[in-house]
Structures are given as C-alpha cells and as structure tokens.
Amino acid sequence: MNNLASLVRFKLGVNLKVECTKNKAHKRFLTTAHVMQEWVVDEYGEYIRTTRNGQCLEVTAEPDPDNAWTCEICGADAQITQD
C-alpha cells in the first residue's frame, strides 16, 4: 500500500476495501478527490493555466467511500466494503 492510501485509511477512520465486480484481480479504480493547485489568472481572476505542470499542492478531500468508484481496467462498478 502506498503512503497516500495509508493516509486516506487513517483520515477516514475505516478499513476500506474496493473490489471490481467483474474481476477480483483488478486492483486500480477511478474515483474523485479534491486537490489544491496553483493557478495563473488574469486581472479578473479568470483561469489561464496551472503552474508546476498541474501538480497537486495539497489534497483537500480524500476519496470518500460514498463516491462512485469504477474499475480503471474494465470500467465495471466497484464494490466498497468497510470494517
């Protein structure tokens, strides 16, 4: 498990398990998280581009078990379980 996954588990206070409903061997999923980026804006605050190649400066909200989760490999819905 990578450091971000460990942090998400710690912050959510749950043991999260995500499984592909078509193939249990698939281990990568798509879901949403909220991140902070640094933007270049014009004099009206309108977006022009991100700095640092769009790199995330900070994660402001980790993936939530109530989000939609989809298998990255086959596109199937994922099943979420929590301890």
Secondary structure, 3 states (H helix, E strand, C coil): CCHHHHHHHHHHCCCEEEEECCCCCCCCEECCCEEECCEEECCCCCEEEECHHHCCCEEEECCCCCCCCEECCCCCEEEEEEC
